[in-house]
């Protein structure tokens, strides 16, 4: 079994930091900046960014399959990281530092370029991590470093309004330019460090598999179906409060000016908790540790309906305590996904990690889309209006319920699916023995 050192694990996770640092501005800061500085309608902005994101539905499985079939003396995954990095930087720079004449068409074009580059880097990066080790617990450590680096990148982006002493609604072009320069410098450096010190795992595919046999193996992979369903349901549970966060803080708590510090504290709690969740998963299993984090989150969010105007410190406590489960939500399911790929390897003899992680990525995006599709139409049907002070107490309670209570129901359902997940350390070790014997 290949040994992966802590130093290699650290370097492997590093590219996640600049990639994640660029993701938050695209959702939170850029729409307002484009509307204010370039006079593009906010509704049109949202539609264009959504259409650009839908391109991933096509690009994710295509790039996943291409990386699985890549053959080079540098390996299968590393060449894609190198090729995708300039694509990310090209799209990022034109979005974060737009020229004076940039209009809706330019925004749409560069958003597609950025999302394409993101897929070219993140999918091979995740697949690479899943293949670095066949050990049950080492895989958790690898995904923990990667997701911890991503949360740290989000912390960096959330700190931007605090560092610049600007609010989210008034973030300047110079601040976005500074963040763009950080990513332009940091992403190539971290990618080069990773590929320089970490080997691409050798090709161990026993045989090729045609698409019919491959589809049957995918369809019959019960642990994959179960894990993907649980992840999708939990993704909706996480997407609801993420989607409604600004509305809840602004309309229910009436403290919109505290948004940056609340976001920062939430994600910092997630970074701090990652090592603890990794250690706990080594003792009780990934599925039980993830279940425990979801139940913990349910317990904390029971307090949300009791919060009201001015409750900054009680809500700060909610952010800290619920943020502790963030690290588990990111690191543990991804490590379980690496184990699920072994089921496919044992059944087909093929190494299709890229395809599996592409489907995983599509599930992530579908979960966020479902969260938006559930929350906003429901609130609109109840009479919610965006203007502060224009909502009745009943409507504000509905907002609190969709923010804090509805996610609990989804998390409980996800926990029920995961609690007795069949791939524990013993079952995964047996799978690896079958794979290695066949090889």
FENJO-V884211 format. One line per field, one symbol per residue. ss: DSSP state (~ for helix, > for strand, _ for the rest). A space follows every 10 residues. Layout:
ss->???
//
This chain:
ss->_____~~~~~ ~~~~~~~~~~ ~~~~~~~~_~ ~~~~~~~___ _~~~~~~~~~ ~~~~_~~~~~ ~~~~~~~~__ _______~~~ ~~~~~~~~~~ ~~~~~~____ ___~~~~~~~ ~~~~~~~~~~ ~~~~~~~~~~ ~____~~~~~ ~~~~~~~~~~ ~~~~~~~~~~ ~~~____~~~ __~~~~~~~~ ~~~~~~~~~~ ~~~~~~~___ __________ ~~~~~~~~~~ _~~~~~~~~~ ~~~~~~~~~~ ~~~~~~~~~~ ~~___~~~~~ ~~~~~~~~~~ ~~~~~~~~~~ ~~~~_~~~~~ ~~~~~~~~~~ ~__~~~____ _~~~~~~~~~ ~~~__~~~~~ ~~~~~~~~~~ ~~~~~~~~__ __~~~~~~~~ ~~~~~~~~~~ ~~~~~~~~~~ ~_________ __~~~~~~~~ ~~~~~~~~~~ ~~~~~~~~__ ____~~~~~~ ~~~~~~~~_
//
